[in-house]
């Protein structure tokens, strides 16, 4: 047995030395091999040896034995390889570098002057060469990291004059640095690219108000994760910044004028007006689109105007004209970017508003208590009733109204114990609340002028300082209910419509928005309000109002005014459906119209 084992060992060693790298089949208990089977394996062994040598040559250059990089021979460059053009050669070099794990760049490209055809080019590893010495101070706290290692990997391509193709004339595939992991392929700069479709999706997401991080996460989920996406979040943000820079290529003023001209090309009914200052710089801007003009023609009887800050990069006051539609949804009649809030600016703005709407005056115009704005309203909208925002008035009342305390009460309070102080504080709060409730009643409840005067005088006696009350009393015709019997208000008593729209704008806007981004996001907010109108229109056609006993329903009309004349008094309807009782002699003007 020992002699047979020794013979088998000698024969196996002889076979291994004669056929290195080949797979040897041994049969237990046999001393000879099948020669015919051995002969059939020779061609396959030669091919395997070639592939093994090529893969070993590539793996040696990686300096990472733990990473198994298997590349097909057809994807490995070699001298004499032909390409139809330089783009095809570059695409091949990108594919090869991505599989191997190194970044690449173009070293040079030579073109023929006569026809511009590429005659030669050189593609290198991104670590080729050495960076020049940093001219900055050696005490720099955060110097740039070194990325060049003088790597010699390259591929030279030259034109074959006879065939007109490009051939690989010289190449080196051995690196002197560590290669990247396969899992980080999507992070290499030479492998990242934003396609036209991806660029379109990025732009659409930005126009829809989706933040870059959320849009990039959505795009990653579509393709199964970030490694399958051909660009990173930084590339996403860089693309948006470059796009905005192109949009602002003509500067703030030039880009804004181009935006307005594009809107006029889309719809000739779009209008805008500009006011220049003494230095021929744009000071105030006003614009309306076709839908705003149409909405004002139908629902422009009651208008609310207010300004806000912090919606644009220049911190300019932004003003918007809003009102109600037949569903009591917010509609926009115009918008403006102002240089300041002076009488001259407001006067120009209101005149531009009238010119855009063919000189149609609103019946009621609500603003806040700004003196310059009120003066401009009285001069431009002379035929309209000017009302003050009750919300702002109540806010000012809470600041200025305090009840007068008797000196005897103050002395008694000093002698009281600490336990009773909390009760007194609560009592004072209740007294202040009663003053605000009295002022609110004067504003909303008392319909008789004599009763209003009586209650207002009683409230005066409770207030220590009457300065603010005297000022607001002089304007009582603009906020008191008793002076608004014949005023057409549609239930509006404040500028809360404008405040609500401004709040929506601030949710979507940022203070660093340039002028073009500001316009685009404003369009999106306005379109959201118009979508609400469509939803209300759909619901009104889908659902019928509930019928009550002894009543009939009047169908809603698309036109204002919807007015009820009951017992000689004119009241504005607050709904689009008018329910009439046979007991009341009422006339619905909507039916007549």
Phi, psi and omega in degrees: 000321180294322179296319180295320180295320178296320179297317180295322179293317178298319181292321180294322178293322179296319179293319181295323180285330180278338182226077181289139176081356181269155177275126183250131179259124180247138177250125181294132177085004178245145182256353182233160180246160181283109183294324180296319178293324179294321180293324180290341182272346185299311180301319180293326179294322179296317179296319180296322179297320180296314180297321180294318178298319181292317179294324177295322179296320179289316183293330179298322181288345184281334184060020179226087181295336184286341181264118182270102179252107179255118182241132178295146180302329181290342181260007178256126180291148176212158181297132181099352178295136186251147176225149182287325179207177182290328178296320178294320178295318179294320177297321177295317180296323176295317180297315180296316181294325178295322179288327181277331177097040174220152181270152186229167175202167179269127180277312176199163177217123179255134181236151178282127185297330186293313183235000178076013180283141181287127179258331177198154178202161181226126178251133186230170171287149181295340179271011180291142178080184179229143180284142178293159183297141180288123181280353180283173181295143181290350178271013179301131185289319184236078179288156178292143179289146180278130180239343181271133179235013182059041178292138185263005181293127180199170176216116178266135180234129179232156182280138172270110186298328183284316183267340182077016178252172177257134180239148175284117182260334182202145178200154174225132185242007182261122182268159175244023182215170180284138179270162182279157177286153177299331181290344182255022180300321184287352180264348180286134186299321182288344180262354182267138180199140176257116180285172180296320179294317178295321177297321178296317179294322178296316178296319179295320179296321179293320178294330179278359178087012178279129181292152183304320182296315179293321179294321179291323177296320178296316179297324179293319180293330179296326184257007176091021177126161182298326178299337180269356179267138187274009178210158182258177178296324177295320176298322178300311181292322179296323178296316179296320179295318178295321179297317180292326177294323176294321179295329180261025183297333182265009183086175182299309183292313181296320179293323178294316178296321177296321177298315179295320179295323176295322178293322178294324177295325178288318181213113182298346180283349177294135182227149175211157179220142181234141174245128182261149176268189183293338179264016180061033174255148181290124181257304183237145183228133176226139179211150175218147174255182185295321181293325178295320179295319179293318180295322179293326178297328181267320190236021186272022180284327180236122185234139175242136180227135179207158180242156178215166182237170173078023180253357183212168187293327183274359181058036177280147174296133179249122180246146181220137176261122182227168178197191179259150166254189185289349174256010183060031173267154182287131174236146183256132181255349181167163180216159184207145168248123188248153177280320179206178181247062178255168180299319181296320180292316179295321179297314178299319181295314181294324176293320176296324178297315179294319180297321180293330182256031172060031175075015180279123181272142171285157177280327181224138182225118182257137174218180172272195185269022179294128185292316180296321179293318179296321178294320179292323178296316180296332181273322183271311181263061184294330183275351183264152174276127183262119179248150178261149181290119181291333179295314179293325179296318179294324176297317178292326179295321179296333180278328192254338186272120176221142184278144181282134182253137177287150180294326180296322179295324180293320179294319180295326181294327180292330182275345182288161180281166182293330182294332183273353181293322179297321178294321179294320179298318178295323179295321179295319178298320178294324179293318178296322177296324179294326178294316178296322178293325177294317178294322177296322178295321177296330183279323190243335193259315189284117181263347178263133184294321180296318178295321178299315180296320181295311181293325180291322178294321177297323179290328179301322185291340181273351186253134181286314179251123185255013183298309181294322178297322179295322180292315183287335179291327179294341180253023187297334179294345183260358181216342183280140183295324184292339179263008184240026183296320185254020180265134180272106186241343184059026180084002180273131179231001183209179177261030183295334175298314178294320179297320180295318178294319178297324177295319176297322179295318182291335177294320185265339185267160171232153183291344181262013178292137172281177189295324182288316177297324177299312180298317183293318180288329174295320176301319181294320179294317179296320179296327176297321176295322179290329175294326176297322177296319178295321178296318178295321177297318178296315180295325180292329178277336181276322185249138177260141178293151183286134180275138176253158181295132177075016180231155175235156185252132176262127182296147180290154179246152179279354185246145168270158000269148171257102192234141174250129177251103185236125177054038175081358181251144181262123178235145178271135179284148181252001178227164180276347179249126184258117179261121185249132177265137180294341180287336180259133176277090184241149178237121178267111181295336179297325178290322180294319180289000000 
